[in-house]
Structures are given as structure tokens and as C-alpha cells.
Amino acid sequence: MRRLATLVVVAVAAVGCTKGGEAGPAGSQGPSGVLANFASAGYMGSVVIPASFGFVYGCKTPAYTAGANERALLFAQGSCTSVPAGSGLGIRPGFNIDGTTDTTVGSWHYQQNTGAAAGGLSNSQVGELDLTAGTPYIFSVGLVNSNSSTTYTSGCYCSLIVIIAK
């Protein structure tokens, strides 16, 4: 009984000490690691694949607003069912800021249809992007005809994995 009374007095005293004072200094930054991840995949439909550097973008993610010292690791993949002979399929990860014009990240990786007739091609590329705190990013996959100066129309698929790390 005496221990219970002592415990009650300590508990009441502790509750009474919760009145606010000044906040203490900010703590140290937390550890690094994965903060978020996104995946997007699907059939883009019959799309016009532009020549040279005119990318068409698909598999867009929802917007992600970056925190301090964050980086996006991007894994982009695309495939098209009917790439003309001599044409190619170039892939780059892409992004835009809050719905503005898309742009690509890093260098492209390309595959060429070296056959005598149209055929399917698949390709992938990775990239990384340092993010600016407070900025909303939408990530995507960019596809282009990497091997000739002509456009072509094909049924295309894309997939994208984005990992946000600190």
C-alpha cells in the first residue's frame, strides 16, 4: 500500500511538470535510407515514336514533393511491338516539375532493329536525380527512335520504378 501511494505521488508530480517551456535545440538529422518508392506500368497505346531527341513520355507517377537532401533513383523500361527495320528504341528516365514540360535524365540507352522487317524491341535505362526540397516532381519514361530520322507508330508498353533515398 505504501508503494502504491508513492507511485501515485510520483505520477501526479510528473503530470504536473508537463507545462510548456521553450523548445530545445533541433536534433540531428535522421539516418539515410529509402523514404518512398513508386511503380508505374502499362500499355501506352499506339503511339508515335519521334525521331532523334523528341521523346514521348508515359508511365507517369503521382507528384512527389521532395524533402531536404533527397535523390531519386529511376529505373525505366519500354517496349514497342512494331519497330521498322533500321529504326530503334531509345529509353531515358524522365521527369517534370508540377506538370510542366517533361525532360529526360542522363544518357539514353538504345536498341536497333537490325532485321529486314518490323519487329518488337525492348529496352531499359537507369538514372539518378538530385531533388530540390519543396519541389513537386512527376517521374516518367521517355521513348524515342534512336536510330533513324523518321518517326514510327507502334503499340508500346512502359514501366518505371522510382526510389527516393536520402
Buried (B, 14 or more C-beta within 10 A) or exposed (E): EEEEEEEEEEEEEEEEEEEEEEEEEEEEEEEEEEBEEBEBEEEBEEBEBBBBEEBBBBBBBEBBEBEEEBBBBBBBBBBBEBBBEBBBBBBBBBBBBEEEEBBBBBEBBBBBBEEEEBBEBEBBBBBEBEBEEEEEBBBBBBBBBBBBEEBBEBBBBBBBBBBBBB
